[in-house]
Structures are given as C-alpha cells and as structure tokens.
Amino acid sequence: MGKPEAPPAYTSGPPEGTSRPYTDTDYDQPPPLVGDEPVYFESADPRGWSVTINNRFWTDGFRIFVSKDSAEKFEAFKNNPNTHIIDLQQKGIGVPLFKAINPLNPVTTKFLTFRRYVPNQNGRFDIDKDFYIYCQVKKKFHMGYNTYVFDFTPDPQSSKANFQVVMFAHSTLPICDYKYKGEVHRWIDESYRRKFKTYFQVKFGFKHSVLRPGQPSLVDNWDGHSDKLDKGKPNPYLKSLFKMKLNPSARLAKPEYYGERCTAILGEAESYFKLGYGEVRIDDLYNPDPDVDYESIFSMHDDALVLVCVATVLKRQKDIEEDARRRSQ
C-alpha cells in the first residue's frame, strides 16, 4: 500500500516559487483561533454550523437549514399544535434559513434567488409569507472562466446596506475567487484529488480559503466593477488556457492554491436516502462568545450567510454538470 497523499498545507510560509518569507507587516494577523478547522461530514465544532442544503425537485430549488436537526424540527413542527412550538420558531429554532430558487427560464442570466426567512414574532411561522429576498445571483459566460454576480440585500428597509460580490470561476483549474471585505477568498474544488476518493459517501467537495496578500488570484485582473477579467495583464491562471484544458492534471488542487486558513467546506452526500443533501461546514473560528445558539438562524452573521450563498451556487453548478453527464451517457 502506498503512502497516503498529504493534505494541502495551511501555513504562513511564502508562496511556492518565492524565497521571500511573509512578515507581520505584510498582512494583518487574524485573531486567535477558538475552534478547529472544518472536516467533511464530521460533527461541527461547538462554535459553528453544519448547514444542510436539502435537495428538492429540480424546479423547486433548495431549502437550507442551519443544521440537519433544524431541518428535522421543521418537519416535526409543521403539524404540531403545541403552543411552545411558536416560541421556538420565534427564536429561530426549527425554521429554514434560506430557500434558493432556480429560474424557470433556461436562457436567462439569473442563476439563483435566495429567500431569507424571518420568523413571525406575532404567531406561527408561515413559510409562504415570512421571508424577503436576500440575494440574487447572475451568471455570465466568458472564455476560460465564468462570472457569478451576487447582489445582496441584507436589510430590506435600508438600501445603504446593499453590497455586491463578484466571483470568478476558472473553467479548468479548480479555483473560484472573489473579493470580500478587502480580502481575496477562494473556494477550491477538491473532488479530483486522490485523497478525496477515500471519503465515504461524499460526491464532491470544496474547501474555502482566505488568500495571503500578494498570492496570485483571478481577481488580480479585475477592475473592481465589471464582470470581466483583463487577460492582457500577466496572470499564471489566465495564460495558455487551451493548453491547460488539455492537461488532465490541471483539475487537481495544488498546495499553492490554498491560503493561510480554512473556515468552511462544502460537501455533497451520496443520495442513498431521499434526494441526498449538501452540507456547508462553517466554523465560527474567531468568535469567543460561548453563549451563541448555533441551532438558531439568528446566530448567522453576514460573513457566514455570504459563505452559505456562495457554497450553494457552487453546489448548483455541480448539479448542472452532473445532470449534463447523465444526459450524455
């Protein structure tokens, strides 16, 4: 038996191919970790969420819960007349976090619309009424990469809170990059790694990483406004795109793709039961508050909500690719 493949490194060392070490002046040091980095389909750290993305019928989108237990409570609460259920729902327990809706028009640029649920504080939760549009996502196709534009509305009463995230997904390399709050975030598709094949029941998986300043990314060629990249600017990820596409190993995740820390992962379980489900593991690594109830939808801050929306887009794209493969067989 051969030596098992080493997992990608998460270090603060220099990028591959450079000799200059990073120093404290190169980037702001993150606060001390108070939790462990997430692992595919293992129990969540006490400080974090194991968000469940329930697969539903293709045209009906996904219902998203802060945990599998929350999804089960939602089903149990539906026909329960007990009045204490209302109190739990008003605290954000046993209600869905999002519903991600697929567009009915197959040629539209619209990709997903996220309804965020807000429990009724005057009565029982009504899934058909107690929500607002939290995020709308559009997809644009380009040569060598695709662009996903996320328009967030965190507060429907204040347009000043609105913000946009533009994510660039490489067509060959297993990287999806975007800028958020001044940092470059990357989701790395680990599905093609030999090590990944050993994970039981997992169809595909992505790992989220925050890149170090100066680490190459697709957003290096972004003007900060449009949905396109400037291919005239040198970038190791945008050169020799045709040659890259012919290289079978190009889809493999490499150590240099990862940043200094991991805060979330996305995995999809095999559909041995019902329609299967996706899981987004998010560890609240820098939150020292011991009293957070992670079973409540109110526990999720904007940073975590953005991760869930991006991960759901990645999941839907994987579903589309899988459906296309099945039809071609």
N, C-alpha and C positions, 0 to 999 in steps of 0.2 A: 504494500500500500504506500503511495507516495505521500510526501509531506503535505499537509493541508495548506491551502492558499492563505497567505496572511491577509488580514483585513486592511482596508485603506487606512493610512496613518492620519491621525489628527494631532498634529504637532504645531508648535510655533516656530519651526525652523524655516529656512529660506525656501523659495520655490525651486523646483528641480531645474538644474541648468545654471543656477546662480551660486555665487560664493558669498555674497554679502548677507550676513545674518540680520534679521529684523531686530530692532531695538525698541525700547519703551517709547521713544519719540516717534516711531513710525505709525503707531495706531494707539487709540485709547484702549487700555486694558479693561476687559469686561469685569463686572463684579464677581465675587467668589461664587462658585457653583454650590448649589444647595440640593442638587438631585443628580441622578445618573443619566447618561445619555440613553435615548430610547433604543429598544431592540424589537425586531419584527415579531409581532403577535406574542409578546410576553406581557405579563401584568404590568400596568402602568405604575410608575413611581408615585408615591403618595402626593407629590407635588406635580400634578399633570393630568392629562386627559388621554383616554383611548377612544377617540371619536370614531363612531360607526357610521359608515355610508351604506345604507341599505339599498341593494339592487332591486329596482321595481321594473315594471314593464317599460320597454324602450321609449315609448312616447310620454311616459309619466314621470321621468326624471328620477331623482334620488331623494329619500328622506335621510337627514343627517342628525345624529344624536350625539350628546357628549360622551356616551358610553353605551355598551351593549345592554347593561342593566337599565339605563334610561329608556332604551327602545322597548324593552320588555315591560317596563312600568307603563309606558304609553299605551300599549295594547291592553294591559290589565285594567287601566283606569277608564277605558272607553265606556264600558257598560256597568261601572261600579257606582251605585247611587250614594255611597258613603260620603258625608259632608267633609271629612278630613282630607279627601282627595283634592278638593278645591284649594285648601290651604297649601298642600304640597305643590300643586300646579302653579299657584301664585308665587311660590318661592323658586320657580324654575325647575322643579323636580318632575321627571316623567313627561316632559314635553319636548318636541323636536327643536333642534337648534335652527336648522335650515331646511328648506326644500329647494333643490336645484332642478330647474325646469329646462328641458330640451326644447329648442324651437321646432315647430311643425314644418316650417319651410326648409327644404333641404339645401337651397342655394343661397340662403341668407348668410350674412357675416356674423349674425348673432350666434353665440355658441352655448351659453348657459345664462340663466337668470336665477339669482339667489333670493328667495324669500326668507327673511329672518323673522322668527316667531317671537311674539311678546305676550306673555300670559295676561289675560283679563284680570284686573285687580278688583273687579266687581262681581265676579261669578266664575262659572266653569270655563275652562279653556275651550275655544272654538277654533279648530284648525283651518276653517274656511274664512275666518274673519280676523283673527288675531295675528297679523303679520304686516310687514312692509317690505318694499324692495330694497335690499341691502347692497346688492352688487349685480351689475350687468357686464357680461363678457362678450367681446367680439374677437373673431379670429381672422387674420389676414395671411395670405399665402405669398411667399417670396422665394426666390431661387436660393436654395441652400439653408433656409430657415423659415419658420413660421412665427407670427407675432400674435400674442394674446393681449388684448387691451381690457383691463379691469377698471370699471368705473364704480367706485364705492360711494355709498350714501349712508354713512354711519348714523346720522341724525336726520330723520326726515323733516324735522322742524327747523333745521339750520343748514342752508346750502354752503355756508362757510366751512363746514366740517368735511365737505366732499373732497375726495382725492382720487388720483389715478395711478395705477401700476401698469407698466408695460413690460411684458415678459417675452423674451426671445428664445425660441426652442430650436436648437440645431437639428437639421434634417437627418444627419448621420451620427454625429457624436452624441453621447448620452447626457447632454447638459441642457438645462433651461435656466437662463439668467435674467434677473431683474434687479432694479434698484429700489430700495425701500428705506426710508428714514436715513438716507445718507450712506447706507451700506449696500454692498452688492451681495445678493442672495442667489444661491444656486441649488436646484434640485438635480440630483444625479441618478440616472436610471441604472440600477444595479442588476437588472433582470438577466443580463447576458454573462455575468460573472460565473465562473465555475463553482465558486463557493455558494452562490445563490441557489444553485440547483439542489443543494443539500437541505434547504429549508422545506420542511414538510408542510404541505397544503398551501403554499404561497405561490400564486400565479406570476406576480410581478412585484417589484419593489423599487421605491425611490428613497433617497436619503437627502435631507435638506442640510445645507452647509452655508455659513457666512464666510465670504472670502476675505482674505487679508488685503489691505491697501497695496496696490501695485501688482496684485495677482491678475493674470490675463483673464478677460471675460468678454462675452459678446457685447455687453453694454459699453465697452471701450469705444465702439464705433457708432454709438447712438448720440443723436444731437439733443436728447432730453425732451423732445416734443413729438416727433413723428413716430410712425410705426415701422420705419425702415432703418437699416444699418448702412453706413458708409463703407462700401467694400474697397474704396480707394485707399483707405487708411490701413497700414500693415496690422495684421492680426493673425496669430497662428491658427485660430479656429476658422478663419474665412479664406485661407489660401488653399489652392489645389483641391477645390470642392469635388470635382469629378473623380480625381484620383482617390480621394478619401472615401468616396462612395463605393469604390470597387474593392476596398480593403476590408475583409471580414472582421478584422480585429478592431476596426475603428469604433465599433459599438461598445467595446469593453470599457468599463470605468477604470481610470488610471489614478494612482495616488495624487498626482499633481492637480487633479480636478477638484480636490477637496480643500475646504478652508480650515480654519483653526478650531472650529467647534461645530457640533451637530445638535440641533434642537428638535428635530422632527423627522419622522419616517412615514412613508405611505406603503401599505401592503394590501394585496388583494387575496383573499382566501379562495381556494377551490370551491366550486359550488356543489359540495356534497350534500348540503342541506338548503332547502328552499332555493333562492336565486343567488346564494353567495352574498358576500359583503366585503366592502373595503374598510380598512382601518387606518386612521391617521393618529400615530402616537406623537403627542406633543408633551415634552417635559417642561414644566414651568421652572426652568433651571435657576433663575435669578430672583425668585420671589421668596423672601424669608418669612412671609406671613403664614403661621401654622394653622390658622383658622379658616382657610378658604375651603368651601364645599365644592369640590370638583364634580359632583353629580348634578349641580345646578347650572343651567345655561347662563346664569348671571355671572358665573365665575370666569367666563371667557373674555379677555381683554382684546382690543383691536389687533394686536400683533398675532394672537392665536387665531382670531377669526380670519385674518388675511391668509395665514398658512392653510387653514381648512379650505378656503375658496380656491387657492392655487392648487392644492392637492386634489381637489375634486375635479378640476379642469384636466389635470394630468390623468386621472382615472378615466374620465370620459374619453379622452383621446386614445387611451389603451383599449377601451371597449370598442371604439370605432375601428381600430386596426385589427382587433381580434375578429370582429364581425366581417370585415373585408376578407380576411384569410379564410374564414369558413365558407364564404360565398364563392371563393375562387377554387375551392377543392372539389 
